[in-house]
Amino acid sequence: MELVVEPVPVAERGARVVDFDEWVAARGDALYRLAYVLTGNRADAEDAVQDALARALPRWSRISEAEDPDAYVRRMVVNAHTSWWRRFRRSESPVAEVRPDAADDPDVEEHDRVWRACLALPPDQRVAVVLRYYEQLDYDEIADLTGVREGTVRSRVSRGLAGLRAELEGDHG
């Protein structure tokens, strides 16, 4: 008789088992995209996601029972990024990537221009704008994720959009 050892489910929701590996396989790409938009580069995005997931794993039984585990771990990614830029405040000046096809495609140039403008925003404004318009979260959800008041979120989004407008108008003028 062969002994079959099956993994013990971490948490159950109704009939569905929410296993950490299964959850990461389903949501990992979305977490990476969020981190990439927040950080502006692949290496830092991977670090932020890895840090968040490393912190989530030992707490997974509690996190998976939360009303919205996705929101919980998204906040962990945002917090990982915030902790990083607080620790290593450094100024970066993004440089345009030279790609052979960029000259032929105006959408690529526009995307790069908007991306550079977004990277020029202060980190707290960039986080608020990304969560509002990239993740399409409401102001109260962003306030919960970032640990600030809703009014502060609205102010950061407003200032971030004003900064983007000024930067993008300055490019044309």
Secondary structure, 3 states (H helix, E strand, C coil): CCCCCCCCCCEEECCEEECHHHHHHHHHHHHHHHHHHHHCCHHHHHHHHHHHHHHHHHHHHHHCCCCCHHHHHHHHHHHHHHHHHHHCCCCCCCCCCCCCCHHHCHHHHHHHHHHHHHHCCCHHHHHHHHHHHHCCCCHHHHHHHHCCCHHHHHHHHHHHHHHHHHHHHHHHC
